[in-house]
């Protein structure tokens, strides 16, 4: 499972947008049954993260709530929410909203007073039975608080995205 840092895909919905920060990571996915689609990718995005990432996100929510930033609604049964999720534009999944969707890409994110962020789950077919998944994050800062916040988050963000992508690939492979 090789994960490589790449440029934002040229055909991504996010490619023409202006942003203050961006990163993209890509990995290959074996798909012999042709069953990997955006909904499976999105479910893996929300479920495959290692426990320490969930802990860091919970800690982040406690800290940012003190200064009035968004934390996302608490969900009693995340598995039930994901089982019913259609991942269509406008759907809300915790902190994340589905902003846009095409046949090969889903844009998730959130807007807040200090910054807006978007995450692209971009799925392309490379050859028969093999796809590539590129996870792109862009961030727009609104003020100094946004820049300060992201200064502290950025090192964790880069580590988390790579670990989540690895976990997503493992989940897609084992649940194929």
N, C-alpha and C positions, 0 to 999 in steps of 0.2 A: 504494500500500500504506500506508494510514493506520493507524497504531497509536495507540490511545488508552488512557490510564489510566482504569480503571473500578472500581466496587465489585465485591466478590466476588458472582458470580451467586447470586441467592436460592435457586435449586434445586440449587446445587453441594453435593456431599457435605461440603465444607469449611465451608460457610456457618454451620452452628450451632456449630462448634467454637470453643473459646477458644484464643487465641494471643497472643504478645507482639509479633509483627510480621506484617504482611500487605501484599501488593500484587497487583494484577491488571492485565493488559494484554490488550486485545481488538483483533482485526483481522478484516476480512471476507475470505472465500475464495470465489472463483468456482469453481463445481463443476458445469459443464454436463453431465458424464457421470455425475454421482452417484457418483463413485469415491472421494471423500474420506471415510475412516472413521477410527476411533481408532487402528487399527494403522498406517495410513499416517502419521497425525499423530505417533505415538510414534517411528516410524522416522525421520521428519524431525527430531524433537526430538534424537535421538541422532546424526544424521549431518550436519545442515545447518549446524552452527556454524562460523563462520569459524575459520581456523587459529590466530589470536591467542587465541581463547577456549580452545582445547585447550591452548595453551601456558600460559595463566594457570592452568588447572585442574591441569596437571602441576606447575607451580611451587607451587601451593597444597598439593598432595599431599606434595611434598618437605618443605615447611615444617611442616605439621601432623603429619607422621609423627614429627618430632622431639619432639613433646609428647604423643604417644600417641593421637592422634585417628584416626578412620577415614579410609582413603584409597581404598577400593574395590580389588577384585582386578584385577591386571594382566590384560589380555586380548590374546592374541597376534594374533588375527584378528577385530577388531570387526565387520567386514562379514559374516563367517560366522555370528557369534553373532546379529546382528540378522536375518539371513536366516531363521534357525531360530526366532527369538523369537515366542512366541504372545501375549506381553503379558497374561498372566493373573495373577490374584492369587497372590502368592508368588514369581513369577519374579524373578530377580536379574539386573540388567544393570549390571555395574561397581559403583559406589557405590549405585546406585538399586535399590530394591525396588518392585515393583508391590504396593501395599497394598490398593487397592480398585478396583473397576471396575463401571460401570453401562453402559447402552446409549449414553450420551452423554458419559461422563466416565471418565478414568483418573487415579488418584492414585498418584504415584511419590514416593519419598523415602528418608530414612534416619534412624535413631535413633543417637545417640551420647551419650557421658557429659556433654557440655557443652550440646548442643541437639538437638532433633528438627526436621526440616523436611519439608514435603510440597509437592509441585508438582501442581497440577490441570491437566490438559489437557481442557478443557470445550468440546465441539463441539455447536453448535445449528444447526438449519436456520432461516433467516430467511424466505426465499421460495424458490420453485423455482429451482434452479441456483445458489443462494448460501447459504453457511453463515457462521457466525462462530466463531472460535476464541478462547477466553479462557484465558490462562495465568495461574494464580494461584499464589503462593508464600505459605505460612504458616510461621512459625518459633516454636518454644517453647524458651525458655532454661531450662536446669536450674541454672545457677550463674553466678558472675561471669565465669568463662572463656568461657562461651557469649556473654555480653553483650559482652565485649571482642573476641572473635573476630568477631562479627557487626558491631560498630562499624567494623572495618576492611574487612570484606567488603561491607557494604551499598552503598557507592557503585558498586563493580564489579558487584554483583549486579543493580542496577537497569539499568545499561548493558547487561550481558550478556543479561538477559531480553529487552529490546527488540531487540537485535541478533539474538538467536537466533530470535525470533518472525519478524522480517523475513526471515531466511535460510530458516526453515521455509516461509514463504509462497512464497518464490521456488522452493524445491525442489518444493513441491506443485504449483505452476503449471507448472514445466518438466517434471515427471515425470507429469503428468496423463494 
